[in-house]
Amino acid sequence: MTRKLFNLAAAGLLAIALPVLAAGPAESQRHVVERGDTLWDIAATFFDNPWQWREVWYANPAIKDPNLIYPGDVLTLTWQAGKPTVNYKPGGANALQGDAPKTSALSSVDPMLLPYLQQDMLVEKARLVALPRVLGSTDGRQYLSVHDTLYVDASLSVKDWQVFRVEKTFLRPATSGASAEPTAMVSLKHVADGRIRARSEGLSVMTLTRVVQEVRPNDVLLPLPENTHSRFWPQAAQTDATLLGHLYGSEYVANGQLVVLDKGANDGVTAGQMFTVTEAGANVLNGPGEYRYQNASDSATQPMTALPDVTVGQTMVVRAYPWVSLAVITQARQPIKAGMHAVPPSPQLAYAR
């Protein structure tokens, strides 16, 4: 019964796009938690709409903390007077009171997303000038790989660093609720890790310890973050946003790739929020018998009918910055591109009977 988030996103999107035709949940459903399950998976197993799964778990005293469910535990859903009750039974080694769980508690989201939380990122463009950069190697090579030694244009006291490549600049226009100036953010692609071996006035010597992509002069450095993962939970977004584009500048985006949204923490966006991606419907001009699609040369004063927007995919925020956010495409019905809208999923009941 294990289902990954990327697969479930498609089912969730269909539930949003189409009327619910299926019958209500069965009188009783039993699920044995497996390694690889997520809390999101289990909520989708039990309910037609998992968007409000945290509220459903907390409404049932059988599960005191939905973040402490382990492989081997047994969850049984029953319905009483049209409302759900989730019964919880510890399984395996966890069943004995006082035993410490031998496995980790379930993640709220698919572990495939976790690498995005510490690697590829955005920084304010103004901050780039203050970041240390790769100068190169003594033998003048343009491409450096694992175990190679290189020089950095700053004397660094921190030992462990990540190396990033500057990719693309994103601009969020100034708005009434934001700063007076447009916000410029630059995407950084993680290419390597390195350790400082020596330093002198104005320079550092680094050895590359791990390489994802060959390092070049002018790549920038950021300190290696602590090995901790922020916990977040899938939830419906509360605001509209616009896709500014692919994190690295590709014209089209597919499943599992990263996009930049023009809304951030100051707009109420948080990690875990899910958006439905839509494409604007075509504009039709004139009246019956003379209908035609609008083109760039048409006057804005002509009679026009805007056709409904089309749902083309789904995305989930993995990191929110003050004025923009980074999101992963979890489902795409067609190639997704800059300018498309990201809207909250259509509201539905947390459970239906």
C-alpha positions in Angstrom: 0.0 0.0 0.0 3.0 2.2 0.1 2.6 5.1 -2.3 5.0 7.9 -3.0 4.1 11.5 -2.9 4.8 12.1 -6.5 2.3 9.4 -7.5 -0.3 10.6 -5.0 -0.1 14.1 -6.2 -1.6 13.0 -9.5 -4.5 11.4 -7.8 -4.9 14.4 -5.6 -4.9 16.7 -8.6 -7.6 14.6 -10.3 -9.7 14.7 -7.2 -9.5 18.5 -7.4 -10.2 18.7 -11.1 -13.1 16.2 -11.3 -16.3 15.7 -9.3 -16.1 13.1 -6.6 -18.0 10.2 -8.1 -16.7 7.3 -5.9 -18.7 6.1 -2.9 -17.7 7.1 0.6 -15.0 5.3 2.5 -15.6 1.7 3.6 -16.9 0.9 7.0 -13.5 -0.1 8.2 -10.0 0.2 6.7 -6.8 -1.3 8.1 -3.3 -0.2 7.2 -0.1 -1.6 8.5 2.6 1.1 8.3 5.5 0.1 6.0 8.9 1.6 5.6 8.7 4.2 2.9 5.2 5.3 3.9 4.6 9.0 4.7 1.9 10.5 6.8 0.6 12.1 3.6 0.3 8.7 2.0 -1.7 7.2 4.8 -4.1 10.2 4.9 -4.7 9.8 1.2 -5.3 6.1 1.8 -8.0 6.8 4.4 -9.7 9.9 2.9 -10.7 11.2 -0.5 -9.0 14.5 0.3 -5.8 14.5 2.4 -5.3 18.3 2.4 -6.4 18.6 6.0 -4.9 15.4 7.3 -3.3 17.0 10.4 -6.7 18.1 11.7 -8.1 14.7 11.1 -5.3 13.0 13.1 -5.5 15.4 15.9 -9.3 15.0 16.1 -8.8 11.4 17.1 -7.3 10.9 20.6 -6.1 7.4 19.6 -3.1 9.1 17.9 -1.5 11.5 20.4 1.2 12.6 18.0 0.9 11.9 14.3 4.6 12.7 13.9 5.4 9.6 16.0 4.1 6.7 13.8 6.5 3.9 13.0 6.8 1.0 10.5 4.8 -1.9 11.9 2.2 0.1 13.6 -1.4 -0.7 12.7 -4.0 2.0 11.9 -7.7 1.2 11.6 -10.2 3.7 10.3 -13.9 3.2 11.3 -16.9 5.5 10.7 -19.3 6.5 13.4 -22.3 8.8 12.6 -20.5 9.9 9.4 -17.3 10.9 11.2 -13.9 9.1 11.2 -12.2 7.4 14.1 -8.6 6.3 13.7 -7.5 3.5 16.1 -3.8 3.1 16.7 -1.9 -0.1 17.7 1.9 -0.1 18.1 3.5 -2.9 16.1 6.6 -5.0 16.5 9.2 -3.9 19.0 7.3 -0.7 19.6 4.4 -2.5 21.1 6.0 -3.1 24.4 5.7 -0.1 26.7 9.0 1.5 27.4 10.8 0.0 24.4 12.6 2.6 22.3 11.5 2.5 18.6 14.1 0.7 16.5 13.2 2.6 13.4 12.7 6.3 12.6 9.2 7.8 12.7 7.5 8.4 9.4 8.4 11.5 7.4 5.5 13.8 6.7 6.7 14.0 3.0 8.5 11.8 0.6 12.3 11.6 1.5 13.1 12.3 -2.2 12.3 15.9 -1.5 14.8 16.3 1.4 17.9 17.0 -0.6 16.3 20.2 -1.9 16.2 21.6 1.6 20.0 21.9 2.0 21.4 22.2 -1.5 20.1 24.2 -4.5 18.9 27.6 -3.3 18.3 31.2 -4.0 20.2 34.2 -2.5 19.7 37.9 -2.8 21.7 39.2 -5.8 23.2 42.0 -3.7 24.7 39.3 -1.4 26.7 37.8 -4.2 29.5 40.4 -4.0 30.2 39.3 -0.4 30.5 35.6 -1.1 34.0 34.0 -1.5 34.7 32.7 -4.9 36.9 30.1 -6.5 40.1 31.6 -8.1 41.3 28.4 -9.7 44.2 25.9 -9.5 48.0 26.5 -9.8 48.1 24.5 -13.0 45.4 26.7 -14.7 42.8 24.0 -15.2 39.3 25.2 -16.0 37.5 22.2 -14.6 38.3 20.8 -11.2 37.1 17.5 -9.7 37.2 15.5 -6.5 40.5 15.6 -4.5 41.7 18.5 -6.6 43.2 21.5 -4.7 42.1 25.0 -5.5 42.4 28.6 -4.2 39.6 30.8 -2.8 39.7 34.6 -2.9 39.2 35.0 0.9 40.8 33.8 4.2 38.2 31.4 5.6 38.1 30.2 9.2 35.3 27.8 8.7 36.6 24.4 7.6 33.7 22.9 5.5 32.1 24.6 2.6 29.6 24.0 -0.3 30.5 25.2 -3.8 27.7 26.6 -5.9 27.3 27.8 -9.5 25.5 31.1 -10.2 22.7 30.2 -12.7 19.8 32.7 -13.2 18.4 36.0 -11.8 14.8 36.2 -10.9 13.0 39.5 -10.4 9.9 40.0 -8.3 8.4 43.4 -9.2 7.8 45.9 -6.3 4.3 45.7 -5.0 2.4 47.8 -2.4 3.1 45.2 0.3 6.7 44.7 -0.5 9.8 46.9 -0.6 9.9 50.0 -2.8 12.5 48.4 -5.0 12.1 45.1 -7.0 13.5 42.0 -5.3 16.3 40.3 -7.3 17.2 36.8 -6.4 19.9 34.5 -7.9 19.7 30.8 -8.2 22.7 28.7 -7.0 23.3 25.2 -8.1 25.2 22.9 -5.7 28.2 21.5 -7.6 30.7 20.3 -4.9 31.8 20.2 -1.2 35.2 21.2 0.0 37.5 21.5 3.0 39.9 24.3 3.8 43.4 23.0 4.3 45.3 26.2 4.8 44.8 30.0 4.7 46.9 33.1 4.5 46.1 36.8 4.2 43.3 37.1 1.6 43.5 33.5 0.3 42.5 29.9 1.3 43.5 26.5 0.0 40.7 24.1 -0.5 40.5 20.4 -1.4 37.4 19.2 -3.1 35.9 16.3 -1.0 32.8 15.6 -3.1 31.9 16.7 -6.6 28.5 16.6 -8.3 29.6 18.7 -11.2 33.1 19.9 -12.1 34.1 23.1 -10.3 35.1 26.2 -12.3 36.7 29.6 -11.5 34.1 32.1 -10.1 31.9 29.5 -8.5 30.8 30.8 -5.1 31.1 29.3 -1.6 28.7 29.0 1.3 29.4 27.3 4.7 28.2 23.7 4.9 25.0 23.7 6.9 24.3 21.4 9.8 23.0 18.0 8.8 19.4 18.7 9.9 16.2 18.6 8.0 13.3 21.0 8.6 10.0 19.1 9.1 7.0 20.4 7.2 3.7 19.0 6.3 1.7 19.1 3.0 -1.0 21.7 3.2 -3.1 23.7 0.8 -1.7 27.1 -0.1 -3.6 30.2 0.9 -2.6 32.7 -1.8 -2.1 32.9 -5.5 1.4 33.1 -7.1 3.0 33.3 -10.5 5.8 31.0 -11.7 8.9 33.1 -12.4 10.6 30.2 -14.1 12.8 27.1 -13.8 15.5 27.4 -11.1 18.3 27.1 -13.7 16.6 28.9 -16.6 15.2 26.1 -18.7 12.2 27.2 -20.7 10.1 24.2 -19.7 9.8 22.4 -16.4 8.8 18.7 -15.7 8.2 16.5 -12.7 10.7 16.7 -9.9 12.3 20.0 -11.1 12.4 23.2 -9.2 10.6 26.5 -9.9 10.6 29.9 -8.4 7.3 31.5 -7.2 6.8 35.2 -6.8 5.4 34.9 -3.3 7.3 34.2 -0.1 7.1 34.1 3.7 6.0 37.7 3.8 3.0 36.7 1.8 2.1 33.8 4.1 3.9 31.1 2.0 5.5 28.3 4.0 7.4 25.0 3.2 4.9 22.2 2.4 2.2 24.4 0.8 0.7 22.9 -2.3 -0.4 24.8 -5.3 -2.3 23.8 -8.4 -0.5 25.1 -11.5 -2.9 26.6 -14.2 -2.5 28.0 -17.7 -4.6 30.9 -18.7 -7.5 30.0 -21.0 -7.6 31.5 -24.5 -9.4 34.8 -25.2 -12.1 34.6 -27.9 -13.2 37.8 -29.7 -16.4 38.9 -31.4 -19.9 37.4 -31.3 -21.7 34.3 -32.5 -20.7 33.4 -36.0 -17.6 35.5 -35.9 -15.7 34.0 -33.0 -11.9 33.8 -33.3 -9.0 33.7 -30.9 -7.3 36.9 -29.8 -3.9 37.7 -31.2 -1.3 40.4 -30.3 -2.5 42.9 -32.9 -6.1 43.0 -31.7 -7.4 46.1 -29.9 -8.1 45.7 -26.2 -11.5 47.4 -26.7 -12.9 44.6 -28.8 -15.6 42.3 -27.2 -13.8 39.4 -25.6 -14.7 36.2 -23.8 -12.0 34.7 -21.6 -12.1 30.9 -21.5 -11.5 29.1 -18.1 -8.0 28.5 -16.9 -6.7 24.9 -17.5 -5.1 22.8 -14.7 -1.7 21.6 -15.9 0.1 20.4 -12.7 0.9 20.7 -9.1 3.8 22.0 -7.0 4.9 22.0 -3.4 7.0 24.7 -1.7 10.3 23.3 -0.2 11.8 26.6 0.9 10.2 30.1 1.5 12.3 33.2 1.3 10.9 36.7 2.4 9.6 37.6 -1.1 9.9 34.5 -3.2 9.8 30.7 -2.7 11.3 27.6 -4.1 8.9 24.8 -5.1 9.2 21.3 -6.7 6.9 20.2 -9.4 5.1 17.1 -8.1 2.9 16.5 -11.1 2.8 17.9 -14.6 0.2 17.1 -17.3 2.2 19.1 -19.8 5.5 21.1 -19.9 5.2 23.9 -17.3 6.8 27.3 -18.0 7.2 30.8 -16.6 4.1 33.0 -16.4 1.8 30.2 -15.4 -0.3 30.7 -12.3 -0.1 28.8 -9.0 -3.4 28.8 -7.1 -4.7 27.1 -3.9 -6.2 23.7 -4.5 -10.0 23.7 -4.8 -11.5 23.5 -1.3 -13.0 20.2 -0.4 -14.0 18.5 2.9 -11.3 16.8 4.8 -13.4 13.6 4.6 -16.6 12.6 2.9 -19.2 10.1 3.8 
